[in-house]
Amino acid sequence: MVTGLGLVTPVGTDVESTWQGLLAGRSGAAPITKFDASNQRVRFACEVKGFDPLQYIDRKEARRYDLFAQLALAAAHQAITQAGLEGRVPSPERTGVVIGSGIGGMQTYEDNCSLFLTKGPDRVSPFFVPMFIPDIAAGLVSIRYGLKGPNFATVSACASSAHAIGESFNMIRRGTADAMVTGGAEGAITGLTVAAFANMKALSTRNDSPETASRRQGPGWLRAGRRGRCGGAGKPGTRRAAGSSNPG
C-alpha cells in the first residue's frame, strides 16, 4: 500500500496544489524562462514554477545538486512526511529507494560541456559526475533518511518512473524490502534538449498557444510498504500497487 505522496509539478509544488490544478484544468505550459529561447524553434515548455529548493535543502546543497535532484529531494520529503516517518523510518535496512530519471542532470551536463569547450578542462566542476548521473537522486534520498535497503535508478526514457514504481512493488512482493521510497524526477528543460527534441519533430511548435500543448518537468513520489509494516503515525494507505509491465 502507498502511505505517502509527494509532487512537484508544472501545476503545483505539492500534492494538494497539483491536484487542485488538475481539477481546474490548468495547463502547466508557458514560455520558457530558464534560458533564452528566442533562437529556438520551440520556445515554451512545462517548467516547474515557484519552486524554492531552500525549503528542503541548504544553500550549499542547492549549489551542488542539479535541479532534478533538488526536485527529487523535495518530493521525497513530502512523501515521507505525509507517511509520518520524518526522522524515524522503521527498519531502515529494509527500506530502499528507486528513482527513475530519463537523463539525469542535463543542465549540469550542458553547463560543464560549455566550460570544457570554452575555458578548458581545468574549469570542469569536480562535482560534475555526481551532479549528473541519474542514480544520484536515489543516493541523496537514501543518505538523507538513512535508508539502507535496495538503491538504484531506472533509466528507460518516458517509462523510467513507472518502472521505478513497478520494481519497488516487485521488491516488496518478493520480500527483498519491506518499504520503498519510489517515483521519478526530471529537470531536462535546457537549450540543448529542447533543440534536440525539436529537431527530431517530437515537440509542438505552437509557440503562440503553449497551454494547448503538453511538455513536462518535475518529480512524482510515493512511499510504499507491506501492509502491517508501513510504519508511520497510523496513516491509512491511499493506494494499492497493482503491478507494472516491461516492454519487449
Sequence and secondary structure as in RCSB ss.txt:
>XXXX:A:sequence
MVTGLGLVTPVGTDVESTWQGLLAGRSGAAPITKFDASNQRVRFACEVKGFDPLQYIDRKEARRYDLFAQLALAA
AHQAITQAGLEGRVPSPERTGVVIGSGIGGMQTYEDNCSLFLTKGPDRVSPFFVPMFIPDIAAGLVSIRYGLKGP
NFATVSACASSAHAIGESFNMIRRGTADAMVTGGAEGAITGLTVAAFANMKALSTRNDSPETASRRQGPGWLRAG
RRGRCGGAGKPGTRRAAGSSNPG
>XXXX:A:secstr
 EEEEEE BTTBSSHHHHHHHHHTT    EE  SS  TTSS  EE    S  GGGTS HHHHHHS HHHHHHHHH
HHHHHHHTT TT  SSGGGEEEEEE SSS HHHHHHHHHHHHHH GGGS TTHHHHHSTTHHHHHHHHHHT  S 
EEEE  GGGHHHHHHHHHHHHHHHTS SEEEEEE     SHHHHHHHHHTT S   TT GGGS      EEEEEE
 TT   SSS    B         
